Amino acid sequence: MDATHTHPTLPAYHAPRWLNGPHLETIYPALFLKPKPPAYSREIWTTPDGDEIAVDWLPNSVGASPADDAVPLVVHFHGLEGSSKSHYAAALMHDTAARGWHGAVAHFRGCGGHDNLKARAYHAGDSAEIDWILRRFRSRRSGPIYAVGVSLGGNALAKWLGEQSEAAAQVIQGAGVVSSPLDLSAAGVALDSGFNRQVYTREFLRSLRPKTLRQLATFGEELAFLGVSTQEIAKATTFRQFDERVTAPLHGFAGAHDYWRRASGKPWLKRIVVPTLVINARNDPFVPAASLPAQGDVSPAVTLLQPERGGHVGFAHGGFPGRLDWLPQALLSYFQQL
């Protein structure tokens, strides 16, 4: 059954009978229910250290007039190797626009088709990146801002919310954390095992390896100093190996274990002050149910919603071929009530 700390007025999730099993519930929505992305307007933002990221705005949102400033803004942080075109991002932005709200997808470094200018990438605990991005949005808006992080992006957002605690409430008014591996060690073990390793991990690394090799070609001397080499990248066939040989040295961690321990969002959930909805399917193949937060792991500001089914950022519902609007509706309904 669902976790006990749920919001009574959120739409209930009912998994379709025709789509059963964690892998089908994960893969089918991503491949076959992917909506056409909105006609985004792109801005390039310079990071505090001189790198760049891409920010994709809904057409009604960028350059909004001061009269529109009271309109809520939804800021989305994508998952590993995701973008504004990911099925979950496009679905959320479409529903945001349908409400007449403003929306933007903030890409992590090297994502969204915009290459890095620095010899670093992004990682699941990069709360400093979340901080400057959200504060920049706040500097441009006086109205309500709500942040949604999915998977890796959700873990980084949860960590930021806990680290900032009361200070976060000066920046945003509510948050959503979806299908996030809040215990990175548990998720790493799950993704490096069996079917997960052969399908999901292989697919992620198929994207991460070429991107890292491009960085190596550009920043070879700097990355070589950190111990990142073509040979080490080629040898990485698991997340543990990739994080040990690439993610950890790139971002100042002692190794994969140190990265997973220090970057996990779960230990920070008790310090969250901003109203936050944390959604996890209990059959998520990336996130073992035993690792999910319980009521004793979170502050009173955190609402846990843990349906038995839904897969990893799947949550298809309705008759065949299904729809993806439950997740955006749950998130936006939660924000509306705030």
Secondary structure, 3 states (H helix, E strand, C coil): CCCCCCCCCCCCCCCCCCCCCHHHHHHHHHHHCCCCCCCCEEEEEECCCCCEEEEEECCCCCCCCHHHCCCCEEEEECCCCCCCCCHHHHHHHHHHHHCCCEEEEECCCCCCCCCCCCCCCCCCCCHHHHHHHHHHHHHHCCCCEEEEEECHHHHHHHHHHHHHHHHHHHCCCEEEEECCCCCHHHHHHHHCCHHHHHHHHHHHHHHHHHHHHHHHHHCHHHHHHCCCCHHHHHHCCCHHHHHHHHHHHHCCCCCHHHHHHHHCCHHHHHHCCCCEEEECCCCCCCCCHHHCCCHHHCCCCEEEECCCCCCCCCCCECCCCCECCHHHHHHHHHHHHC
